[in-house]
């Protein structure tokens, strides 16, 4: 499994292309694909970029939990796939972000690509900075999620 780590400030060019940082390009090219899947994040105003291999894993997880013959599930699938696009990686290591994603993510010229395990999140840089929890907030969240129970003390 590929793990993307680190966050990289980047600029969108006039056509809406972003140059993938070298560490991310190397990991994506190791997948021997020259294309990725871009989708709207389910919880935040950012985009998720997946290698084709990781995207296939994600869709398998979804397929295992939904019944396409159930009306509510069919609606979920429609919305899940509505916010996606397959994007090629050009010879210069750039991806073109489709215009339909710009308004959703609030992109300006400055974006941040943040590695999040098996995916890359693409944020408007100002929004990314505002989303930071701060040391105390992160410490409290880490304790809540990863901390042991009270009997461990």
N, CA, C and O of each residue as an XYZ file, in Angstrom:
612
protein
N       0.841     -1.194      0.000
C       0.000      0.000      0.000
C       0.875      1.243      0.000
O       1.887      1.301      0.699
N       0.484      2.225     -0.781
C       1.200      3.490     -0.872
C       0.731      4.403      0.256
O      -0.465      4.502      0.532
N       1.694      5.073      0.911
C       1.366      6.029      1.955
C       1.925      7.388      1.573
O       3.134      7.547      1.403
N       1.043      8.361      1.438
C       1.436      9.732      1.129
C       1.567     10.493      2.435
O       0.644     10.493      3.250
N       2.710     11.145      2.644
C       2.903     11.952      3.848
C       3.479     13.318      3.461
O       4.103     13.470      2.411
N       3.262     14.286      4.315
C       3.770     15.632      4.104
C       2.731     16.532      3.470
O       1.776     16.069      2.846
N       2.937     17.842      3.645
C       2.065     18.801      2.973
C       2.936     19.795      2.220
O       3.976     20.243      2.704
N       2.475     20.122      1.024
C       3.265     20.910      0.084
C       2.436     22.063     -0.470
O       1.382     21.841     -1.066
N       2.911     23.298     -0.275
C       2.222     24.432     -0.906
C       2.515     24.418     -2.405
O       3.654     24.194     -2.817
N       1.493     24.656     -3.216
C       1.619     24.635     -4.671
C       0.802     25.783     -5.254
O      -0.025     26.391     -4.574
N       1.051     26.060     -6.515
C       0.289     27.105     -7.228
C      -0.488     26.468     -8.362
O       0.005     25.573     -9.048
N      -1.700     26.940     -8.547
C      -2.476     26.563     -9.725
C      -2.077     27.502    -10.853
O      -1.940     28.706    -10.640
N      -1.891     26.959    -12.049
C      -1.600     27.834    -13.177
C      -2.917     28.366    -13.746
O      -3.993     28.038    -13.244
N      -2.829     29.181    -14.786
C      -4.012     29.839    -15.353
C      -5.028     28.845    -15.900
O      -6.212     29.165    -16.001
N      -4.580     27.645    -16.252
C      -5.487     26.624    -16.784
C      -6.062     25.716    -15.705
O      -6.857     24.826    -16.005
N      -5.664     25.933    -14.445
C      -6.169     25.091    -13.355
C      -5.348     23.837    -13.141
O      -5.838     22.863    -12.568
N      -4.104     23.848    -13.594
C      -3.226     22.696    -13.399
C      -2.362     22.910    -12.166
O      -2.012     24.037    -11.814
N      -2.029     21.804    -11.521
C      -1.127     21.861    -10.377
C      -0.036     20.817    -10.594
O      -0.301     19.691    -11.014
N       1.198     21.222    -10.296
C       2.333     20.320    -10.397
C       2.384     19.467     -9.136
O       2.465     19.991     -8.025
N       2.335     18.166     -9.312
C       2.399     17.275     -8.157
C       3.806     17.315     -7.568
O       4.781     17.234     -8.316
N       3.936     17.436     -6.256
C       5.265     17.409     -5.641
C       5.987     16.098     -5.975
O       5.360     15.047     -6.108
N       7.291     16.177     -6.105
C       8.095     15.026     -6.510
C       7.839     13.768     -5.676
O       7.696     12.689     -6.251
N       7.773     13.863     -4.333
C       7.519     12.625     -3.570
C       6.172     11.976     -3.919
O       6.059     10.750     -3.934
N       5.167     12.788     -4.195
C       3.862     12.248     -4.570
C       3.898     11.654     -5.974
O       3.323     10.595     -6.226
N       4.587     12.353     -6.894
C       4.708     11.839     -8.272
C       5.377     10.475     -8.279
O       4.935      9.564     -8.979
N       6.444     10.334     -7.498
C       7.165      9.056     -7.453
C       6.257      7.934     -6.977
O       6.288      6.834     -7.529
N       5.456      8.201     -5.964
C       4.551      7.173     -5.447
C       3.436      6.867     -6.441
O       3.067      5.707     -6.620
N       2.900      7.897     -7.087
C       1.842      7.676     -8.074
C       2.384      6.956     -9.309
O       1.712      6.081     -9.854
N       3.580      7.309     -9.750
C       4.172      6.643    -10.909
C       4.560      5.208    -10.600
O       4.621      4.370    -11.499
N       4.821      4.923     -9.335
C       5.106      3.549     -8.934
C       3.900      2.655     -9.136
O       4.020      1.431     -9.179
N       2.748      3.267     -9.259
C       1.503      2.548     -9.517
C       1.376      2.229    -11.012
O       0.404      1.612    -11.449
N       2.373      2.659    -11.779
C       2.457      2.469    -13.235
C       1.206      2.959    -13.969
O       0.819      2.408    -14.999
N       0.599      3.976    -13.433
C      -0.577      4.592    -14.064
C      -0.248      6.047    -14.354
O       0.505      6.676    -13.611
N      -0.795      6.571    -15.402
C      -0.619      7.992    -15.691
C      -1.942      8.727    -15.496
O      -2.201      9.747    -16.134
N      -2.765      8.197    -14.612
C      -4.044      8.817    -14.313
C      -4.398      8.555    -12.850
O      -3.882      7.633    -12.218
N      -5.282      9.385    -12.344
C      -5.725      9.300    -10.950
C      -7.225      9.566    -10.909
O      -7.844      9.882    -11.925
N      -7.791      9.433     -9.726
C      -9.195      9.782     -9.528
C      -9.247     10.918     -8.516
O      -8.631     10.864     -7.452
N      -9.996     11.938     -8.881
C     -10.193     13.106     -8.037
C     -11.647     13.103     -7.591
O     -12.547     12.875     -8.399
N     -11.879     13.354     -6.309
C     -13.254     13.397     -5.830
C     -13.407     14.451     -4.742
O     -12.446     14.833     -4.075
N     -14.645     14.908     -4.584
C     -14.951     15.826     -3.490
C     -14.838     15.050     -2.178
O     -15.339     13.932     -2.061
N     -14.179     15.653     -1.204
C     -14.079     15.047      0.120
C     -15.477     14.999      0.740
O     -16.269     15.926      0.571
N     -15.771     13.927      1.447
C     -17.101     13.770      2.042
C     -17.359     14.702      3.225
O     -18.513     15.005      3.529
N     -16.296     15.160      3.899
C     -16.479     15.895      5.152
C     -15.928     17.312      5.158
O     -16.357     18.136      5.966
N     -14.987     17.607      4.273
C     -14.327     18.912      4.267
C     -14.428     19.547      2.880
O     -14.743     18.871      1.900
N     -14.157     20.847      2.809
C     -14.154     21.572      1.534
C     -12.771     21.431      0.885
O     -12.033     22.403      0.720
N     -12.456     20.189      0.525
C     -11.206     19.906     -0.175
C     -11.465     18.747     -1.130
O     -12.550     18.165     -1.142
N     -10.454     18.423     -1.929
C     -10.558     17.323     -2.876
C      -9.634     16.192     -2.441
O      -8.610     16.427     -1.800
N     -10.000     14.971     -2.794
C      -9.169     13.799     -2.532
C      -8.653     13.272     -3.856
O      -9.416     13.114     -4.809
N      -7.359     13.000     -3.916
C      -6.741     12.453     -5.118
C      -6.249     11.047     -4.792
O      -5.478     10.847     -3.854
N      -6.707     10.080     -5.578
C      -6.359      8.680     -5.372
C      -5.628      8.124     -6.583
O      -5.917      8.503     -7.718
N      -4.682      7.227     -6.342
C      -4.152      6.437     -7.447
C      -5.286      5.521     -7.905
O      -6.235      5.286     -7.158
N      -5.190      5.011     -9.116
C      -6.236      4.116     -9.619
C      -6.343      2.883     -8.729
O      -7.448      2.423     -8.442
N      -5.221      2.349     -8.296
C      -5.233      1.157     -7.432
C      -5.952      1.436     -6.120
O      -6.778      0.636     -5.681
N      -5.643      2.565     -5.493
C      -6.298      2.911     -4.225
C      -7.771      3.207     -4.445
O      -8.599      2.842     -3.610
N      -8.119      3.857     -5.542
C      -9.521      4.136     -5.843
C     -10.306      2.831     -5.967
O     -11.422      2.727     -5.458
N      -9.738      1.856     -6.627
C     -10.404      0.562     -6.764
C     -10.626     -0.084     -5.398
O     -11.659     -0.717     -5.179
N      -9.674      0.066     -4.480
C      -9.854     -0.446     -3.112
C     -11.006      0.286     -2.415
O     -11.829     -0.332     -1.740
N     -11.051      1.609     -2.591
C     -12.108      2.396     -1.960
C     -13.482      2.004     -2.493
O     -14.433      1.874     -1.722
N     -13.591      1.817     -3.800
C     -14.890      1.456     -4.359
C     -15.293      0.043     -3.947
O     -16.484     -0.241     -3.817
N     -14.339     -0.833     -3.742
C     -14.667     -2.173     -3.232
C     -15.246     -2.085     -1.821
O     -16.186     -2.806     -1.487
N     -14.685     -1.201     -0.995
C     -15.234     -1.003      0.358
C     -16.677     -0.502      0.290
O     -17.535     -0.954      1.048
N     -16.931      0.426     -0.616
C     -18.286      0.964     -0.771
C     -19.226     -0.131     -1.275
O     -20.315     -0.321     -0.734
N     -18.800     -0.844     -2.309
C     -19.653     -1.898     -2.880
C     -20.030     -2.962     -1.838
O     -21.128     -3.517     -1.874
N     -19.110     -3.233     -0.921
C     -19.369     -4.251      0.100
C     -20.447     -3.816      1.090
O     -21.009     -4.652      1.799
N     -20.742     -2.512      1.146
C     -21.693     -1.997      2.131
C     -23.014     -1.524      1.555
O     -23.931     -1.193      2.307
N     -23.128     -1.484      0.234
C     -24.361     -0.952     -0.348
C     -25.046     -1.977     -1.258
O     -24.418     -2.869     -1.830
N     -26.342     -1.804     -1.359
C     -27.170     -2.621     -2.241
C     -27.723     -1.675     -3.310
O     -28.560     -0.830     -2.993
N     -27.284     -1.791     -4.561
C     -27.734     -0.846     -5.580
C     -29.229     -0.935     -5.877
O     -29.771     -0.083     -6.580
N     -29.897     -1.958     -5.349
C     -31.343     -2.110     -5.554
C     -32.159     -1.543     -4.394
O     -33.385     -1.657     -4.372
N     -31.468     -0.932     -3.434
C     -32.107     -0.226     -2.336
C     -32.101      1.257     -2.704
O     -31.050      1.803     -3.039
N     -33.259      1.917     -2.646
C     -33.385      3.293     -3.112
C     -32.421      4.244     -2.401
O     -31.774      5.067     -3.050
N     -32.322      4.139     -1.081
C     -31.429      5.004     -0.317
C     -29.971      4.739     -0.701
O     -29.187      5.675     -0.855
N     -29.618      3.484     -0.851
C     -28.249      3.124     -1.233
C     -27.939      3.621     -2.645
O     -26.846      4.125     -2.905
N     -28.910      3.477     -3.561
C     -28.714      3.940     -4.933
C     -28.474      5.454     -4.955
O     -27.649      5.943     -5.726
N     -29.192      6.185     -4.112
C     -28.982      7.629     -4.010
C     -27.592      7.959     -3.487
O     -26.943      8.889     -3.966
N     -27.142      7.190     -2.501
C     -25.784      7.387     -1.989
C     -24.753      7.152     -3.089
O     -23.837      7.955     -3.268
N     -24.905      6.049     -3.825
C     -23.954      5.745     -4.900
C     -23.918      6.857     -5.951
O     -22.851      7.228     -6.440
N     -25.083      7.374     -6.286
C     -25.157      8.449     -7.274
C     -24.352      9.655     -6.807
O     -23.554     10.207     -7.564
N     -24.562     10.061     -5.560
C     -23.834     11.214     -5.021
C     -22.357     10.916     -4.849
O     -21.515     11.785     -5.075
N     -22.039      9.696     -4.451
C     -20.640      9.296     -4.264
C     -19.864      9.449     -5.571
O     -18.760      9.993     -5.581
N     -20.436      8.974     -6.659
C     -19.749      9.030     -7.946
C     -19.932     10.366     -8.675
O     -19.157     10.687     -9.575
N     -20.946     11.142     -8.296
C     -21.168     12.448     -8.930
C     -19.975     13.375     -8.690
O     -19.611     14.156     -9.569
N     -19.391     13.295     -7.554
C     -18.284     14.198     -7.200
C     -16.922     13.660     -7.578
O     -15.941     13.947     -6.893
N     -16.833     12.881     -8.659
C     -15.554     12.288     -9.045
C     -15.196     12.607    -10.489
O     -16.056     12.937    -11.306
N     -13.912     12.502    -10.778
C     -13.417     12.651    -12.150
C     -12.092     11.914    -12.261
O     -11.271     11.934    -11.343
N     -11.902     11.270    -13.391
C     -10.605     10.665    -13.670
C      -9.738     11.743    -14.301
O     -10.165     12.408    -15.245
N      -8.528     11.921    -13.789
C      -7.637     12.963    -14.305
C      -6.297     12.348    -14.698
O      -5.717     11.570    -13.940
N      -5.810     12.701    -15.888
C      -4.500     12.201    -16.293
C      -3.376     13.004    -15.635
O      -3.554     14.171    -15.287
N      -2.242     12.376    -15.474
C      -1.020     13.064    -15.055
C      -0.242     13.320    -16.345
O       0.121     12.379    -17.050
N       0.014     14.591    -16.653
C       0.688     14.882    -17.922
C       2.189     14.581    -17.829
O       2.689     14.197    -16.772
N       2.884     14.756    -18.928
C       4.310     14.424    -19.002
C       5.157     15.266    -18.052
O       6.271     14.877    -17.703
N       4.625     16.431    -17.627
C       5.347     17.296    -16.693
C       4.973     17.039    -15.236
O       5.432     17.754    -14.345
N       4.141     16.021    -14.985
C       3.752     15.695    -13.614
C       2.646     16.570    -13.062
O       2.538     16.739    -11.848
N       1.814     17.135    -13.944
C       0.716     17.997    -13.508
C      -0.618     17.292    -13.704
O      -0.766     16.416    -14.557
N      -1.578     17.699    -12.892
C      -2.963     17.290    -13.118
C      -3.787     18.545    -13.367
O      -3.511     19.605    -12.806
N      -4.789     18.411    -14.206
C      -5.728     19.495    -14.476
C      -6.943     19.272    -13.585
O      -7.623     18.251    -13.685
N      -7.205     20.236    -12.717
C      -8.366     20.135    -11.832
C      -9.577     20.670    -12.594
O      -9.597     21.841    -12.975
N     -10.584     19.830    -12.820
C     -11.776     20.287    -13.550
C     -12.438     21.479    -12.851
O     -12.483     21.551    -11.623
N     -12.942     22.398    -13.655
C     -13.544     23.631    -13.128
C     -14.681     23.353    -12.144
O     -14.908     24.142    -11.226
N     -15.402     22.231    -12.327
C     -16.532     21.946    -11.438
C     -16.107     21.781     -9.979
O     -16.940     21.865     -9.077
N     -14.830     21.549     -9.749
C     -14.343     21.377     -8.380
C     -13.897     22.687     -7.733
O     -13.786     22.764     -6.510
N     -13.641     23.719     -8.542
C     -13.094     24.965     -8.002
C     -14.031     25.619     -6.996
O     -13.599     25.996     -5.907
N     -15.310     25.761     -7.346
C     -16.255     26.428     -6.450
C     -16.430     25.616     -5.164
O     -16.449     26.178     -4.069
N     -16.556     24.299     -5.301
C     -16.733     23.447     -4.128
C     -15.594     23.642     -3.125
O     -15.838     23.805     -1.929
N     -14.345     23.625     -3.613
C     -13.184     23.691     -2.723
C     -12.730     25.119     -2.436
O     -11.857     25.330     -1.595
N     -13.310     26.100     -3.123
C     -12.942     27.493     -2.874
C     -11.514     27.820     -3.270
O     -10.856     28.617     -2.602
N     -11.024     27.217     -4.346
C      -9.635     27.408     -4.749
C      -9.359     28.826     -5.226
O     -10.157     29.442     -5.933
N      -8.191     29.320     -4.810
C      -7.610     30.527     -5.372
C      -6.370     30.053     -6.131
O      -6.387     28.958     -6.693
N      -5.335     30.816     -6.163
C      -4.102     30.396     -6.854
C      -3.241     29.473     -5.984
O      -2.486     28.649     -6.499
N      -3.363     29.619     -4.670
C      -2.515     28.869     -3.753
C      -3.278     27.668     -3.201
O      -4.351     27.822     -2.617
N      -2.721     26.474     -3.388
C      -3.315     25.262     -2.847
C      -2.252     24.512     -2.059
O      -1.054     24.722     -2.250
N      -2.703     23.642     -1.182
C      -1.802     22.774     -0.431
C      -2.188     21.345     -0.714
O      -3.357     20.975     -0.608
N      -1.201     20.533     -1.076
C      -1.400     19.100     -1.264
C      -0.895     18.419     -0.005
O       0.280     18.529      0.345
N      -1.796     17.712      0.674
C      -1.481     17.103      1.963
C      -1.649     15.591      1.883
O      -2.734     15.093      1.582
N      -0.577     14.872      2.153
C      -0.639     13.420      2.165
C      -1.468     12.931      3.335
O      -1.260     13.357      4.472
N      -2.401     12.045      3.064
C      -3.283     11.487      4.091
C      -3.351      9.982      3.919
O      -4.388      9.438      3.541
N      -2.244      9.313      4.195
C      -2.154      7.862      4.092
C      -2.294      7.433      2.633
O      -1.354      7.633      1.865
N      -3.415      6.855      2.214
C      -3.572      6.335      0.866
C      -4.107      7.332     -0.138
O      -4.394      6.965     -1.277
N      -4.246      8.595      0.261
C      -4.760      9.614     -0.652
C      -4.033     10.922     -0.412
O      -3.308     11.085      0.569
N      -4.245     11.854     -1.337
C      -3.716     13.210     -1.222
C      -4.912     14.146     -1.150
O      -5.787     14.102     -2.015
N      -4.958     14.992     -0.129
C      -6.002     16.010     -0.055
C      -5.479     17.278     -0.722
O      -4.321     17.653     -0.540
N      -6.344     17.936     -1.497
C      -5.994     19.190     -2.153
C      -6.887     20.276     -1.563
O      -8.107     20.249     -1.726
N      -6.269     21.224     -0.884
C      -6.962     22.285     -0.164
C      -6.608     23.648     -0.734
O      -5.507     23.834     -1.253
N      -7.520     24.596     -0.646
C      -7.145     25.991     -0.761
C      -6.237     26.251      0.440
O      -6.590     25.888      1.562
N      -5.090     26.862      0.232
C      -4.098     26.989      1.301
C      -4.647     27.712      2.528
O      -4.391     27.287      3.655
N      -5.387     28.779      2.332
C      -5.929     29.524      3.479
C      -6.896     28.641      4.280
O      -6.859     28.636      5.511
N      -7.741     27.913      3.596
C      -8.688     27.017      4.265
C      -7.941     25.917      5.014
O      -8.324     25.546      6.124
N      -6.874     25.396      4.406
C      -6.066     24.351      5.055
C      -5.457     24.870      6.353
O      -5.489     24.192      7.380
N      -4.907     26.068      6.298
C      -4.289     26.643      7.501
C      -5.333     26.881      8.594
O      -5.062     26.660      9.774
N      -6.518     27.327      8.201
C      -7.588     27.581      9.172
C      -8.115     26.292      9.792
O      -8.655     26.313     10.899
N      -7.963     25.167      9.087
C      -8.487     23.897      9.590
C      -7.600     23.257     10.654
O      -8.005     22.284     11.290
N      -6.400     23.791     10.854
C      -5.470     23.203     11.826
C      -6.063     23.275     13.236
O      -6.640     24.288     13.630
N      -5.911     22.201     13.972
C      -6.471     22.130     15.322
C      -5.635     22.861     16.360
O      -6.155     23.229     17.413
N      -4.367     23.077     16.093
C      -3.467     23.612     17.102
C      -2.984     22.466     17.983
O      -3.594     21.398     18.024
N      -1.885     22.703     18.683
C      -1.271     21.627     19.473
C      -2.202     21.079     20.554
O      -2.308     19.864     20.716
N      -2.872     21.953     21.288
C      -3.760     21.488     22.354
C      -4.948     20.714     21.792
O      -5.323     19.669     22.325
N      -5.534     21.227     20.721
C      -6.673     20.540     20.107
C      -6.281     19.173     19.574
O      -7.020     18.202     19.733
N      -5.100     19.098     18.931
C      -4.635     17.817     18.404
C      -4.300     16.853     19.538
O      -4.606     15.663     19.459
N      -3.679     17.363     20.578
C      -3.335     16.533     21.737
C      -4.599     15.946     22.370
O      -4.634     14.761     22.701
N      -5.632     16.768     22.539
C      -6.889     16.289     23.114
C      -7.543     15.232     22.222
O      -8.043     14.220     22.713
N      -7.534     15.474     20.912
C      -8.117     14.518     19.976
C      -7.340     13.204     19.976
O      -7.936     12.127     19.953
N      -6.012     13.294     20.000
C      -5.182     12.086     20.042
C      -5.472     11.286     21.304
O      -5.567     10.059     21.258
N      -5.609     11.970     22.414
C      -5.907     11.284     23.665
C      -7.271     10.599     23.595
O      -7.433      9.471     24.060
N      -8.246     11.290     23.012
C      -9.592     10.736     22.897
C      -9.626      9.497     21.982
O     -10.285      8.505     22.291
N      -8.915      9.573     20.870
C      -8.978      8.480     19.887
C      -7.970      7.369     20.212
O      -8.305      6.188     20.136
N      -6.746      7.743     20.572
C      -5.695      6.751     20.730
C      -5.342      6.428     22.178
O      -4.694      5.419     22.455
N      -5.771      7.289     23.098
C      -5.390      7.111     24.502
C      -5.971      5.828     25.084
O      -7.004      5.322     24.645
N      -5.258      5.323     26.093
C      -5.735      4.128     26.769
C      -6.901      4.450     27.683
O      -7.259      5.613     27.871
N      -7.483      3.413     28.244
C      -8.593      3.666     29.162
C      -8.053      4.102     30.520
O      -6.848      4.043     30.764
N      -8.940      4.536     31.394
C      -8.564      5.089     32.694
C      -7.813      4.097     33.556
O      -7.063      4.520     34.435
N      -7.974      2.806     33.352
C      -7.300      1.794     34.162
C      -5.825      1.681     33.832
O      -5.089      1.040     34.582
N      -5.357      2.279     32.734
C      -3.950      2.209     32.335
C      -3.067      3.134     33.150
O      -1.846      2.984     33.133
N      -3.653      4.089     33.867
C      -2.850      5.097     34.588
C      -2.355      4.582     35.897
O      -1.668      5.301     36.623
